[in-house]
Amino acid sequence: MNREEEQIVWSWKSNINPWSLNQIDEWTPFIPIINNQIEQGYQEHEKELIINENHKIDLNKLLQINIHNVNKQRPVRRCSNREDNVSYYRRERFNFVQPIKRSITDDTPYYGSSFITD
């Protein structure tokens, strides 16, 4: 069996409000060069690292922090590509997004419930 080589993917929570508990989590992967920079810092046990002119990553708290306004923060996460595939398929399996258009029976306007018409 040919197994895909494990790769690490760093992502940031890209919801409009990353701290909201009422939204489905949206994660956006960092571009490859930043991903490699973060992973190298993680492997070298760095506490934090600057990834561009506006942001740094706190590797202990797993946060992306705006350098100019430290109150602007959002979670980051580290996943392997295998974990990502598993979580993707699990999410797809439990999130059925197509609405049910009609009942399987057309005998009543109440979707087949006979006790309502009696």
VMD Tcl script that builds the backbone (N, CA, C; Angstrom):
set m [mol new atoms 354]
animate dup $m
set s [atomselect $m all]
$s set {name element resname resid chain x y z} {
  {N N MET 1 A 0.840 -1.177 0.000}
  {CA C MET 1 A 0.000 0.000 0.000}
  {C C MET 1 A 0.890 1.247 0.000}
  {N N ASN 2 A 0.622 2.168 -0.893}
  {CA C ASN 2 A 1.404 3.391 -1.008}
  {C C ASN 2 A 0.798 4.446 -0.086}
  {N N ARG 3 A 1.523 4.837 0.933}
  {CA C ARG 3 A 1.007 5.804 1.903}
  {C C ARG 3 A 1.547 7.185 1.589}
  {N N GLU 4 A 0.674 8.132 1.635}
  {CA C GLU 4 A 1.040 9.524 1.412}
  {C C GLU 4 A 1.917 10.006 2.567}
  {N N GLU 5 A 2.961 10.762 2.228}
  {CA C GLU 5 A 3.845 11.288 3.270}
  {C C GLU 5 A 3.093 12.322 4.098}
  {N N GLU 6 A 3.250 12.222 5.404}
  {CA C GLU 6 A 2.556 13.147 6.293}
  {C C GLU 6 A 3.155 14.541 6.166}
  {N N GLN 7 A 2.287 15.526 6.022}
  {CA C GLN 7 A 2.701 16.922 5.978}
  {C C GLN 7 A 1.914 17.669 7.047}
  {N N ILE 8 A 2.565 18.664 7.631}
  {CA C ILE 8 A 1.921 19.476 8.663}
  {C C ILE 8 A 1.316 20.711 8.011}
  {N N VAL 9 A 0.090 21.018 8.404}
  {CA C VAL 9 A -0.611 22.185 7.877}
  {C C VAL 9 A -1.000 23.074 9.055}
  {N N TRP 10 A -0.517 24.309 9.036}
  {CA C TRP 10 A -0.902 25.311 10.022}
  {C C TRP 10 A -2.016 26.157 9.420}
  {N N SER 11 A -3.055 26.427 10.210}
  {CA C SER 11 A -4.205 27.203 9.743}
  {C C SER 11 A -4.591 28.236 10.790}
  {N N TRP 12 A -5.245 29.284 10.327}
  {CA C TRP 12 A -5.767 30.295 11.237}
  {C C TRP 12 A -7.285 30.312 11.128}
  {N N LYS 13 A -7.940 30.592 12.251}
  {CA C LYS 13 A -9.401 30.615 12.274}
  {C C LYS 13 A -9.870 31.888 11.583}
  {N N SER 14 A -10.561 31.715 10.460}
  {CA C SER 14 A -10.865 32.844 9.590}
  {C C SER 14 A -12.301 33.349 9.697}
  {N N ASN 15 A -13.022 32.958 10.730}
  {CA C ASN 15 A -14.362 33.515 10.942}
  {C C ASN 15 A -14.257 35.018 11.150}
  {N N ILE 16 A -15.335 35.728 10.836}
  {CA C ILE 16 A -15.349 37.172 11.075}
  {C C ILE 16 A -15.084 37.455 12.550}
  {N N ASN 17 A -15.761 36.710 13.414}
  {CA C ASN 17 A -15.471 36.770 14.847}
  {C C ASN 17 A -14.899 35.414 15.246}
  {N N PRO 18 A -13.579 35.299 15.350}
  {CA C PRO 18 A -12.984 33.990 15.616}
  {C C PRO 18 A -13.300 33.427 17.000}
  {N N TRP 19 A -13.881 34.227 17.879}
  {CA C TRP 19 A -14.189 33.754 19.231}
  {C C TRP 19 A -15.661 33.403 19.412}
  {N N SER 20 A -16.464 33.602 18.380}
  {CA C SER 20 A -17.892 33.304 18.471}
  {C C SER 20 A -18.125 31.802 18.584}
  {N N LEU 21 A -18.994 31.417 19.491}
  {CA C LEU 21 A -19.366 30.012 19.642}
  {C C LEU 21 A -20.594 29.663 18.809}
  {N N ASN 22 A -21.183 30.676 18.151}
  {CA C ASN 22 A -22.403 30.467 17.372}
  {C C ASN 22 A -22.135 30.234 15.892}
  {N N GLN 23 A -20.894 30.281 15.479}
  {CA C GLN 23 A -20.543 30.088 14.072}
  {C C GLN 23 A -19.816 28.766 13.891}
  {N N ILE 24 A -19.975 28.192 12.713}
  {CA C ILE 24 A -19.199 27.005 12.358}
  {C C ILE 24 A -17.765 27.458 12.121}
  {N N ASP 25 A -16.814 26.722 12.668}
  {CA C ASP 25 A -15.403 27.087 12.522}
  {C C ASP 25 A -14.979 27.064 11.057}
  {N N GLU 26 A -14.280 28.122 10.657}
  {CA C GLU 26 A -13.691 28.199 9.324}
  {C C GLU 26 A -12.190 28.349 9.509}
  {N N TRP 27 A -11.421 27.465 8.900}
  {CA C TRP 27 A -9.968 27.484 9.033}
  {C C TRP 27 A -9.343 27.676 7.662}
  {N N THR 28 A -8.385 28.593 7.588}
  {CA C THR 28 A -7.679 28.873 6.343}
  {C C THR 28 A -6.211 28.529 6.535}
  {N N PRO 29 A -5.664 27.685 5.674}
  {CA C PRO 29 A -4.247 27.336 5.824}
  {C C PRO 29 A -3.341 28.514 5.474}
  {N N PHE 30 A -2.231 28.616 6.179}
  {CA C PHE 30 A -1.221 29.611 5.837}
  {C C PHE 30 A -0.591 29.227 4.503}
  {N N ILE 31 A -0.040 30.218 3.802}
  {CA C ILE 31 A 0.662 29.915 2.556}
  {C C ILE 31 A 1.885 29.061 2.884}
  {N N PRO 32 A 2.354 28.264 1.940}
  {CA C PRO 32 A 3.425 27.292 2.239}
  {C C PRO 32 A 4.671 27.873 2.895}
  {N N ILE 33 A 5.137 29.036 2.473}
  {CA C ILE 33 A 6.373 29.584 3.053}
  {C C ILE 33 A 6.166 29.950 4.521}
  {N N ILE 34 A 4.999 30.511 4.857}
  {CA C ILE 34 A 4.689 30.840 6.259}
  {C C ILE 34 A 4.468 29.547 7.048}
  {N N ASN 35 A 3.784 28.587 6.436}
  {CA C ASN 35 A 3.551 27.295 7.079}
  {C C ASN 35 A 4.881 26.665 7.488}
  {N N ASN 36 A 5.849 26.668 6.591}
  {CA C ASN 36 A 7.167 26.094 6.890}
  {C C ASN 36 A 7.879 26.866 7.998}
  {N N GLN 37 A 7.736 28.188 7.977}
  {CA C GLN 37 A 8.356 29.027 9.008}
  {C C GLN 37 A 7.760 28.712 10.383}
  {N N ILE 38 A 6.441 28.582 10.447}
  {CA C ILE 38 A 5.786 28.279 11.725}
  {C C ILE 38 A 6.185 26.887 12.208}
  {N N GLU 39 A 6.187 25.914 11.302}
  {CA C GLU 39 A 6.530 24.548 11.695}
  {C C GLU 39 A 7.974 24.465 12.180}
  {N N GLN 40 A 8.877 25.189 11.530}
  {CA C GLN 40 A 10.276 25.191 11.971}
  {C C GLN 40 A 10.379 25.765 13.382}
  {N N GLY 41 A 9.691 26.879 13.633}
  {CA C GLY 41 A 9.684 27.459 14.976}
  {C C GLY 41 A 9.088 26.513 15.997}
  {N N TYR 42 A 8.049 25.809 15.612}
  {CA C TYR 42 A 7.417 24.834 16.501}
  {C C TYR 42 A 8.387 23.703 16.837}
  {N N GLN 43 A 9.083 23.186 15.832}
  {CA C GLN 43 A 10.032 22.087 16.044}
  {C C GLN 43 A 11.217 22.517 16.904}
  {N N GLU 44 A 11.584 23.805 16.812}
  {CA C GLU 44 A 12.708 24.332 17.593}
  {C C GLU 44 A 12.255 24.866 18.950}
  {N N HIS 45 A 11.003 24.634 19.315}
  {CA C HIS 45 A 10.433 25.009 20.618}
  {C C HIS 45 A 10.501 26.514 20.880}
  {N N GLU 46 A 10.346 27.308 19.821}
  {CA C GLU 46 A 10.281 28.761 20.012}
  {C C GLU 46 A 8.950 29.118 20.666}
  {N N LYS 47 A 8.956 30.206 21.436}
  {CA C LYS 47 A 7.727 30.639 22.099}
  {C C LYS 47 A 6.838 31.429 21.152}
  {N N GLU 48 A 7.443 32.292 20.350}
  {CA C GLU 48 A 6.690 33.050 19.364}
  {C C GLU 48 A 7.592 33.422 18.206}
  {N N LEU 49 A 6.966 33.741 17.080}
  {CA C LEU 49 A 7.743 34.160 15.920}
  {C C LEU 49 A 6.928 35.126 15.085}
  {N N ILE 50 A 7.636 36.037 14.452}
  {CA C ILE 50 A 6.999 37.035 13.593}
  {C C ILE 50 A 6.882 36.430 12.201}
  {N N ILE 51 A 5.659 36.441 11.640}
  {CA C ILE 51 A 5.461 35.833 10.325}
  {C C ILE 51 A 5.372 36.858 9.201}
  {N N ASN 52 A 5.047 38.100 9.530}
  {CA C ASN 52 A 5.050 39.191 8.541}
  {C C ASN 52 A 5.063 40.517 9.290}
  {N N GLU 53 A 4.891 41.607 8.563}
  {CA C GLU 53 A 5.000 42.919 9.208}
  {C C GLU 53 A 3.828 43.228 10.135}
  {N N ASN 54 A 2.757 42.442 10.066}
  {CA C ASN 54 A 1.578 42.719 10.881}
  {C C ASN 54 A 1.266 41.672 11.952}
  {N N HIS 55 A 1.823 40.470 11.816}
  {CA C HIS 55 A 1.395 39.387 12.702}
  {C C HIS 55 A 2.553 38.581 13.271}
  {N N LYS 56 A 2.302 38.080 14.473}
  {CA C LYS 56 A 3.210 37.111 15.077}
  {C C LYS 56 A 2.375 35.936 15.562}
  {N N ILE 57 A 3.027 34.809 15.772}
  {CA C ILE 57 A 2.361 33.608 16.257}
  {C C ILE 57 A 2.908 33.282 17.635}
  {N N ASP 58 A 2.013 33.153 18.607}
  {CA C ASP 58 A 2.384 32.679 19.935}
  {C C ASP 58 A 2.203 31.164 19.905}
  {N N LEU 59 A 3.314 30.435 19.893}
  {CA C LEU 59 A 3.266 28.983 19.759}
  {C C LEU 59 A 2.871 28.276 21.052}
  {N N ASN 60 A 2.949 28.963 22.180}
  {CA C ASN 60 A 2.487 28.363 23.438}
  {C C ASN 60 A 0.967 28.437 23.562}
  {N N LYS 61 A 0.407 29.585 23.188}
  {CA C LYS 61 A -1.040 29.785 23.300}
  {C C LYS 61 A -1.779 29.460 22.004}
  {N N LEU 62 A -1.019 29.184 20.935}
  {CA C LEU 62 A -1.584 28.919 19.610}
  {C C LEU 62 A -2.504 30.054 19.167}
  {N N LEU 63 A -1.904 31.262 19.137}
  {CA C LEU 63 A -2.623 32.460 18.726}
  {C C LEU 63 A -1.849 33.207 17.653}
  {N N GLN 64 A -2.585 33.793 16.724}
  {CA C GLN 64 A -2.016 34.773 15.802}
  {C C GLN 64 A -2.360 36.133 16.387}
  {N N ILE 65 A -1.367 36.982 16.564}
  {CA C ILE 65 A -1.551 38.264 17.239}
  {C C ILE 65 A -1.122 39.381 16.306}
  {N N ASN 66 A -1.952 40.416 16.221}
  {CA C ASN 66 A -1.606 41.590 15.434}
  {C C ASN 66 A -0.538 42.370 16.195}
  {N N ILE 67 A 0.573 42.660 15.549}
  {CA C ILE 67 A 1.689 43.355 16.199}
  {C C ILE 67 A 1.304 44.776 16.592}
  {N N HIS 68 A 0.449 45.431 15.795}
  {CA C HIS 68 A 0.087 46.827 16.037}
  {C C HIS 68 A -1.065 46.982 17.032}
  {N N ASN 69 A -1.829 45.902 17.243}
  {CA C ASN 69 A -2.931 45.929 18.201}
  {C C ASN 69 A -3.042 44.537 18.817}
  {N N VAL 70 A -2.445 44.363 19.982}
  {CA C VAL 70 A -2.373 43.037 20.603}
  {C C VAL 70 A -3.739 42.490 21.017}
  {N N ASN 71 A -4.774 43.339 20.991}
  {CA C ASN 71 A -6.124 42.859 21.286}
  {C C ASN 71 A -6.746 42.121 20.100}
  {N N LYS 72 A -6.152 42.275 18.929}
  {CA C LYS 72 A -6.630 41.542 17.747}
  {C C LYS 72 A -5.889 40.215 17.684}
  {N N GLN 73 A -6.595 39.169 18.072}
  {CA C GLN 73 A -5.999 37.832 18.127}
  {C C GLN 73 A -6.975 36.833 17.536}
  {N N ARG 74 A -6.408 35.738 17.033}
  {CA C ARG 74 A -7.248 34.644 16.561}
  {C C ARG 74 A -6.508 33.332 16.735}
  {N N PRO 75 A -7.229 32.244 16.941}
  {CA C PRO 75 A -6.584 30.943 17.126}
  {C C PRO 75 A -5.882 30.450 15.860}
  {N N VAL 76 A -4.840 29.684 16.070}
  {CA C VAL 76 A -4.195 28.937 14.991}
  {C C VAL 76 A -4.170 27.472 15.421}
  {N N ARG 77 A -4.022 26.597 14.456}
  {CA C ARG 77 A -3.951 25.177 14.791}
  {C C ARG 77 A -2.949 24.479 13.894}
  {N N ARG 78 A -2.480 23.356 14.379}
  {CA C ARG 78 A -1.505 22.521 13.674}
  {C C ARG 78 A -2.154 21.167 13.420}
  {N N CYS 79 A -2.222 20.770 12.160}
  {CA C CYS 79 A -2.822 19.486 11.793}
  {C C CYS 79 A -1.929 18.795 10.781}
  {N N SER 80 A -1.981 17.485 10.793}
  {CA C SER 80 A -1.322 16.758 9.712}
  {C C SER 80 A -2.311 16.655 8.563}
  {N N ASN 81 A -1.797 16.440 7.360}
  {CA C ASN 81 A -2.704 16.303 6.228}
  {C C ASN 81 A -3.622 15.099 6.406}
  {N N ARG 82 A -3.197 14.091 7.103}
  {CA C ARG 82 A -4.056 12.927 7.368}
  {C C ARG 82 A -5.200 13.313 8.303}
  {N N GLU 83 A -4.892 14.067 9.356}
  {CA C GLU 83 A -5.939 14.522 10.278}
  {C C GLU 83 A -6.929 15.411 9.549}
  {N N ASP 84 A -6.417 16.271 8.659}
  {CA C ASP 84 A -7.275 17.171 7.909}
  {C C ASP 84 A -8.269 16.387 7.063}
  {N N ASN 85 A -7.798 15.325 6.401}
  {CA C ASN 85 A -8.691 14.508 5.589}
  {C C ASN 85 A -9.756 13.853 6.444}
  {N N VAL 86 A -9.360 13.319 7.585}
  {CA C VAL 86 A -10.320 12.662 8.472}
  {C C VAL 86 A -11.355 13.661 8.959}
  {N N SER 87 A -10.919 14.835 9.407}
  {CA C SER 87 A -11.871 15.819 9.918}
  {C C SER 87 A -12.771 16.342 8.805}
  {N N TYR 88 A -12.223 16.458 7.581}
  {CA C TYR 88 A -13.031 16.910 6.450}
  {C C TYR 88 A -14.163 15.920 6.187}
  {N N TYR 89 A -13.824 14.634 6.090}
  {CA C TYR 89 A -14.847 13.637 5.803}
  {C C TYR 89 A -15.846 13.505 6.947}
  {N N ARG 90 A -15.400 13.639 8.173}
  {CA C ARG 90 A -16.311 13.587 9.313}
  {C C ARG 90 A -17.272 14.767 9.256}
  {N N ARG 91 A -16.757 15.949 8.959}
  {CA C ARG 91 A -17.591 17.147 8.867}
  {C C ARG 91 A -18.604 16.995 7.738}
  {N N GLU 92 A -18.158 16.492 6.588}
  {CA C GLU 92 A -19.051 16.306 5.457}
  {C C GLU 92 A -20.150 15.295 5.773}
  {N N ARG 93 A -19.821 14.269 6.489}
  {CA C ARG 93 A -20.788 13.221 6.797}
  {C C ARG 93 A -21.900 13.753 7.700}
  {N N PHE 94 A -21.585 14.637 8.646}
  {CA C PHE 94 A -22.572 15.091 9.609}
  {C C PHE 94 A -23.216 16.428 9.260}
  {N N ASN 95 A -22.754 17.094 8.239}
  {CA C ASN 95 A -23.333 18.379 7.836}
  {C C ASN 95 A -24.061 18.215 6.513}
  {N N PHE 96 A -25.287 17.775 6.578}
  {CA C PHE 96 A -26.099 17.615 5.382}
  {C C PHE 96 A -26.721 18.967 5.085}
  {N N VAL 97 A -26.246 19.647 4.043}
  {CA C VAL 97 A -26.642 21.026 3.810}
  {C C VAL 97 A -27.834 21.182 2.883}
  {N N GLN 98 A -28.256 20.137 2.187}
  {CA C GLN 98 A -29.399 20.261 1.306}
  {C C GLN 98 A -30.687 20.166 2.115}
  {N N PRO 99 A -31.553 21.173 1.985}
  {CA C PRO 99 A -32.810 21.111 2.730}
  {C C PRO 99 A -33.737 20.063 2.118}
  {N N ILE 100 A -34.600 19.503 2.932}
  {CA C ILE 100 A -35.602 18.574 2.429}
  {C C ILE 100 A -36.684 19.406 1.764}
  {N N LYS 101 A -36.924 19.151 0.474}
  {CA C LYS 101 A -37.846 19.979 -0.292}
  {C C LYS 101 A -39.304 19.590 -0.060}
  {N N ARG 102 A -39.582 18.292 0.132}
  {CA C ARG 102 A -40.962 17.877 0.341}
  {C C ARG 102 A -40.983 16.531 1.053}
  {N N SER 103 A -42.141 16.195 1.537}
  {CA C SER 103 A -42.323 14.904 2.183}
  {C C SER 103 A -42.289 13.794 1.139}
  {N N ILE 104 A -42.080 12.580 1.593}
  {CA C ILE 104 A -42.095 11.463 0.647}
  {C C ILE 104 A -43.516 11.086 0.262}
  {N N THR 105 A -44.493 11.612 0.972}
  {CA C THR 105 A -45.890 11.382 0.597}
  {C C THR 105 A -46.522 12.724 0.286}
  {N N ASP 106 A -47.387 12.736 -0.737}
  {CA C ASP 106 A -48.040 13.984 -1.145}
  {C C ASP 106 A -49.523 13.999 -0.792}
  {N N ASP 107 A -49.964 13.159 0.147}
  {CA C ASP 107 A -51.391 13.006 0.389}
  {C C ASP 107 A -52.007 14.126 1.219}
  {N N THR 108 A -51.226 14.907 1.939}
  {CA C THR 108 A -51.780 15.997 2.741}
  {C C THR 108 A -50.848 17.192 2.675}
  {N N PRO 109 A -51.362 18.355 2.969}
  {CA C PRO 109 A -50.474 19.521 3.052}
  {C C PRO 109 A -49.609 19.493 4.302}
  {N N TYR 110 A -49.848 18.499 5.196}
  {CA C TYR 110 A -49.090 18.394 6.435}
  {C C TYR 110 A -48.057 17.288 6.358}
  {N N TYR 111 A -47.560 17.038 5.152}
  {CA C TYR 111 A -46.471 16.088 4.928}
  {C C TYR 111 A -46.811 14.681 5.402}
  {N N GLY 112 A -48.047 14.243 5.117}
  {CA C GLY 112 A -48.391 12.850 5.355}
  {C C GLY 112 A -48.858 12.525 6.751}
  {N N SER 113 A -49.044 13.511 7.591}
  {CA C SER 113 A -49.474 13.231 8.956}
  {C C SER 113 A -50.989 13.077 8.966}
  {N N SER 114 A -51.456 11.833 9.093}
  {CA C SER 114 A -52.896 11.562 8.996}
  {C C SER 114 A -53.674 12.075 10.202}
  {N N PHE 115 A -53.080 12.130 11.369}
  {CA C PHE 115 A -53.835 12.560 12.547}
  {C C PHE 115 A -54.218 14.031 12.466}
  {N N ILE 116 A -53.526 14.830 11.686}
  {CA C ILE 116 A -53.880 16.245 11.558}
  {C C ILE 116 A -55.144 16.396 10.721}
  {N N THR 117 A -55.305 15.544 9.705}
  {CA C THR 117 A -56.482 15.654 8.844}
  {C C THR 117 A -57.707 14.967 9.427}
  {N N ASP 118 A -57.567 14.142 10.430}
  {CA C ASP 118 A -58.709 13.423 11.031}
  {C C ASP 118 A -59.498 14.290 11.966}
}
mol reanalyze $m
mol bondsrecalc $m
mol representation Tube
mol addrep $m
